């Protein structure tokens, strides 16, 4: 696969995308194991990650540190540098980064697909196939350390183990398929026995539907992994678009009757009228236009692949000769 951008089909080999979407998507975890430890070499290596960190070019929040389930304040590992009249903030203090890492902190590189072309190409390819928003983060954890404390994500998660190993303890969802407006509440009850324990080795893939609670630890080995997150558009978003469309009709722009919040009889009339208003909106809706408009906005929101930049151009100015 060297030199060829990875696709979702590559990540899911050998099971195939059709079986994945039929059996696992939004339903149950998937662990693909037994692949070569260098399976992701064309995408990213731990040496690439080390070089990116050591370069000092990743400014906060493109580099973050976490310990004991919390992100460290930027001031704990970054500094500001003055260059003439300009001040550059969020510059990693590599001595502090190394010290925090040695003491058990996880280094996080959120949105690394924006800085690393192969990850950007993968994110764009997956987004093109699934029509949902895709991002990637990189996590580096030292040996004998915990990752983030137990939590669930509100997006679909594909974990690509780049180097080292990491143990995942996974619990069934307390809230199935949480919407992104329903973040994890650490005060909730958790089962005493994990639903699943997975040891990820380099080359492995783990898929977790949103809502599955998970916590991670490393053994004597450090760990480098990429999470490819898919933030899905749900029926909530499409129905919200539908409700917003009602503002184009005068009847729906009328004020609610005076006293609707304080008088029980007025609220009762609202309850009676609301189904009639919903039925009227359904009658007035152009569903082709609604769905096509929503799809167009989704397509327009895509970041897409990285564009090239060339310095070899001739500036166009008012005094430029015209053809």
C-alpha positions, 0 to 999 in steps of 0.5 A: 500500500506504500504510496497509495492513499489508504481508504476505508476499505483498507482500514476494514480489510479483510471484512469489507465495508458492506459487512461492516455497515451491516453488522457493526456500524452504530451497533457493536465494536469491531477488533481487527487483529493479526495484521503486520505491525507496519500496516499503517507505515504509509499513513503515519509512523511513531517516528513521524509523530516524534519528529512533529513534536520535536520540531516545535511547530505544533502550537497549542491547541494543536498539541495538548497534554492530559493526565488523570482524565483532564487536560493540562493548562496550556501554561504548564507546557507552552511558552510565548516567544517574541519576534520583533513586534510579534508575539507567538503564543502556545509554543511547546516548551519541549523540556516541559513536554518531555517531563510531563510525558515521563511522568505519565501524561498523554500527548494529544495532537488534535486535528493532525490530519490538517498538518499531515498529508496522508492523514488528510487524504484518509480523512477526505476519502472516508468523508467522501464515502460516508457523507459524515464529518471526519477528523483525526487525532493522534495520542502518545502515551508512555508505558505503565500509564493510564490514558483518559479516564472512562468516558464515551464519545459522541462520534464513531471512533476508529482506533488505528494502533500505529506503534506499541500496544494499549489495553482497552476496557469497554462497557456497553452504552448507558445511553445508546447512540448519544447525540453530540449534544449529550456528552458523557456524565462521569457520575453515571453508574458503570458495570462492575465487569467490563463488556469487552477487553481488547489489547491493541497491537501495532497494525490493529484496528478497533471500531467503537460505536458512539456511546460505548464507555471505554478506558485505556492503559499501557503496559511496559510498552508505549503507545501511539494511536490515531483515532479517526472520528466520524461525527454523524449527521442524524435525523435530529439535524434533518428534522431541525432543518425541516422545522427551520423551513417553517419560517418561510410561511406566515402562519408559523411566524405568528407570535404564541398567544399572550399568557402561554407561559403562565396560563394553563388554559392557553397552554392547553390550547397550544397542545391542541393546536401543535399537531395541526401546525405540524400537519400543516408544515408537512403539507407545505413542505417540498421534501425534494428541496428539503433533502437536496438542500440539506445534502448540498450544505453537507457537501459544502461543509466538507474540508476536502483534501489538501490543496497545493500552493505554488509560489511561482505566480505573477501578481494581477494588479490594476496596472497589469497588461490586458490580453 
